[in-house]
Amino acid sequence: MTGSVRLPLLFLDVDGPLIPFGAEPQQYPTYATGLDLCEADANPLLTRINPEHGPRLAALPCEVVWATTWMDDANECIAPLIGLPRVAVVVWPEPSDIDEQDEREGLHWKTRALVEWAAGRSFIWVDDEVTDTDRTWVATHHPGHALLHRVDARLGLTDGDYAALGLWLRLPFRPEELGQRSMVAARRPEGRGTSSGKLE
């Protein structure tokens, strides 16, 4: 790989993908943190984070970026639990007049910021709130490849999700190429752990 080739970004949400919620509490396995973390007492849901996520994310050919309201707390509290190093964090913009319009149109409040942050670079966005409205907007406004992958918040990231992410990341397009139509994920039936991509 030459120095000019940059890996795709993986914008990662925390609540939903890494901390599952929404099902009956007794359905979730818990994991010992073994660490004195800043949020350990304040957020008991941290024990739901499977430490295997770290190695699985690290094995993907991409650059992980936190895209969550946890902001840099994700580096302080989540990364040590799963064995990830500190990574970049998306800093969300201040509220603006466009937010109300986006909400009316069903566009997620993160979507514009992530496309701006990517600056044309290929990316995956892993979140439990992605919709077809976001996929359509990204396909229109992002010049590179993009996969918007919705995770079932009740399950968190599953084997099927990792398989879909790995498959997309290993597609033959060159990650550094711009001017291409975005690749977006087809909507996945609720409760399923897989997603597929299609060229729009």
C-alpha positions as CSV (number, residue, x, y, z in Angstrom):
1,M,0.0,0.0,0.0
2,T,1.4,3.4,-1.0
3,G,1.5,6.3,1.3
4,S,-1.0,8.1,-0.8
5,V,-3.7,5.6,-0.2
6,R,-5.9,6.3,2.9
7,L,-8.0,3.7,4.5
8,P,-11.8,4.4,4.6
9,L,-13.1,5.9,7.8
10,L,-15.5,4.0,10.1
11,F,-17.7,6.5,12.0
12,L,-18.8,4.5,15.1
13,D,-21.7,5.3,17.4
14,V,-21.6,3.9,21.0
15,D,-25.2,3.5,22.2
16,G,-26.7,0.8,20.2
17,P,-23.7,-0.6,18.3
18,L,-21.5,-1.2,21.3
19,I,-24.0,-0.8,24.2
20,P,-27.1,-2.7,23.2
21,F,-30.4,-1.6,24.7
22,G,-34.2,-1.9,24.3
23,A,-34.7,-5.6,25.1
24,E,-35.3,-7.0,28.5
25,P,-32.3,-6.4,30.7
26,Q,-31.9,-10.0,31.6
27,Q,-31.3,-10.8,28.0
28,Y,-28.0,-9.1,27.9
29,P,-24.8,-10.8,29.0
30,T,-22.5,-8.6,31.2
31,Y,-18.7,-8.4,31.1
32,A,-16.3,-7.4,33.9
33,T,-14.7,-4.1,33.1
34,G,-11.6,-4.8,35.3
35,L,-10.8,-1.1,35.0
36,D,-11.5,2.0,37.1
37,L,-13.3,3.9,34.4
38,C,-14.7,7.4,34.6
39,E,-18.3,6.3,33.8
40,A,-18.2,2.9,35.5
41,D,-20.4,3.9,38.4
42,A,-22.5,6.5,36.6
43,N,-23.3,4.2,33.6
44,P,-23.9,0.5,34.6
45,L,-24.6,-0.3,30.9
46,L,-20.9,-0.2,30.3
47,T,-20.8,-3.8,31.5
48,R,-22.8,-4.8,28.4
49,I,-19.9,-3.9,26.1
50,N,-18.3,-7.1,24.8
51,P,-14.5,-6.7,24.8
52,E,-14.3,-8.7,21.6
53,H,-15.5,-5.6,19.7
54,G,-12.0,-4.1,20.0
55,P,-10.0,-6.8,18.2
56,R,-12.8,-7.2,15.6
57,L,-12.8,-3.4,14.9
58,A,-9.0,-3.3,14.8
59,A,-9.0,-6.2,12.2
60,L,-11.1,-4.2,9.8
61,P,-9.1,-2.3,7.1
62,C,-10.4,1.1,8.1
63,E,-9.7,4.0,10.5
64,V,-12.1,4.1,13.4
65,V,-13.5,7.5,14.4
66,W,-15.9,8.0,17.3
67,A,-19.2,9.5,16.0
68,T,-21.1,9.7,19.3
69,T,-22.5,12.0,21.9
70,W,-20.0,10.4,24.2
71,M,-17.4,12.6,22.4
72,D,-13.9,12.2,23.9
73,D,-15.4,10.2,26.8
74,A,-15.5,7.4,24.3
75,N,-11.7,7.4,24.4
76,E,-11.6,7.6,28.1
77,C,-14.3,5.1,29.0
78,I,-15.0,2.8,26.0
79,A,-11.7,2.4,24.2
80,P,-10.0,0.9,27.3
81,L,-12.8,-1.6,27.7
82,I,-12.3,-3.1,24.2
83,G,-8.6,-2.5,23.9
84,L,-8.6,0.2,21.3
85,P,-6.1,3.1,21.3
86,R,-7.3,6.7,21.4
87,V,-8.8,7.5,18.1
88,A,-10.2,10.7,16.4
89,V,-13.5,12.0,17.6
90,V,-16.1,13.9,15.5
91,V,-16.8,17.2,17.2
92,W,-20.4,18.1,16.5
93,P,-21.2,21.6,15.3
94,E,-23.2,24.1,17.3
95,P,-27.0,24.1,16.5
96,S,-27.9,26.1,13.4
97,D,-31.0,27.2,11.5
98,I,-30.7,24.2,9.2
99,D,-31.3,21.7,12.0
100,E,-35.0,22.4,12.2
101,Q,-35.4,21.8,8.5
102,D,-33.4,18.6,8.6
103,E,-35.5,17.3,11.4
104,R,-38.7,18.0,9.4
105,E,-37.2,16.2,6.4
106,G,-36.1,13.2,8.5
107,L,-32.4,13.8,8.1
108,H,-30.3,12.6,11.1
109,W,-28.6,15.4,13.0
110,K,-25.2,13.7,12.5
111,T,-25.4,13.2,8.7
112,R,-24.2,16.6,7.5
113,A,-21.4,16.7,10.0
114,L,-20.1,13.3,9.0
115,V,-20.1,14.1,5.3
116,E,-18.2,17.3,6.1
117,W,-15.8,15.5,8.3
118,A,-15.1,12.8,5.7
119,A,-14.3,15.6,3.1
120,G,-14.8,13.2,0.2
121,R,-13.0,10.2,1.8
122,S,-14.7,6.8,1.7
123,F,-16.5,6.0,4.9
124,I,-18.8,3.7,6.8
125,W,-21.2,5.1,9.4
126,V,-22.3,2.5,12.0
127,D,-25.3,3.7,14.0
128,D,-28.7,2.4,15.2
129,E,-30.6,5.4,13.8
130,V,-29.5,5.5,10.1
131,T,-32.5,5.8,7.7
132,D,-33.0,5.8,4.0
133,T,-33.3,9.6,4.1
134,D,-29.7,9.7,5.4
135,R,-28.6,7.3,2.7
136,T,-30.2,9.3,-0.1
137,W,-28.7,12.5,1.2
138,V,-25.2,11.1,1.5
139,A,-25.5,9.5,-2.0
140,T,-26.3,13.0,-3.3
141,H,-23.8,15.1,-1.3
142,H,-20.8,12.9,-0.8
143,P,-18.4,12.4,-3.7
144,G,-16.7,9.3,-2.4
145,H,-18.0,5.8,-1.5
146,A,-20.1,5.5,1.7
147,L,-21.9,2.7,3.5
148,L,-24.5,3.7,6.0
149,H,-24.9,0.6,8.1
150,R,-27.8,0.4,10.6
151,V,-27.3,-1.8,13.7
152,D,-30.3,-3.2,15.6
153,A,-29.9,-1.5,19.0
154,R,-31.4,-4.4,20.8
155,L,-28.6,-6.7,19.6
156,G,-25.6,-4.4,19.1
157,L,-22.9,-5.3,16.5
158,T,-23.3,-8.9,15.5
159,D,-21.3,-11.4,13.5
160,G,-23.6,-10.5,10.5
161,D,-22.8,-6.8,10.9
162,Y,-19.0,-7.4,11.0
163,A,-19.3,-9.6,7.9
164,A,-21.2,-6.9,6.1
165,L,-18.6,-4.3,7.1
166,G,-15.7,-6.5,6.1
167,L,-17.3,-7.3,2.8
168,W,-17.8,-3.7,1.9
169,L,-14.3,-2.7,3.0
170,R,-12.8,-5.4,0.7
171,L,-14.7,-4.3,-2.4
172,P,-12.4,-3.6,-5.4
173,F,-13.0,0.2,-5.5
174,R,-10.0,2.3,-4.6
175,P,-10.7,4.1,-1.2
176,E,-8.8,7.2,-2.2
177,E,-10.8,7.8,-5.4
178,L,-13.2,10.7,-5.4
179,G,-16.0,11.6,-7.9
180,Q,-17.7,8.2,-7.5
181,R,-21.3,7.6,-6.7
182,S,-21.8,6.7,-3.0
183,M,-22.4,3.2,-2.0
184,V,-25.3,2.9,0.4
185,A,-26.8,0.1,2.4
186,A,-30.1,-1.4,1.6
187,R,-32.5,-1.3,4.5
188,R,-32.2,-4.4,6.7
189,P,-35.3,-6.0,8.2
190,E,-35.6,-5.2,11.9
191,G,-33.9,-7.6,14.2
192,R,-31.5,-9.0,11.6
193,G,-27.8,-8.8,11.9
194,T,-26.8,-8.3,8.3
195,S,-26.8,-5.5,5.8
196,S,-25.9,-5.3,2.2
197,G,-24.6,-2.5,-0.1
198,K,-25.7,-1.5,-3.5
199,L,-24.4,0.9,-6.0
200,E,-26.9,3.8,-6.4
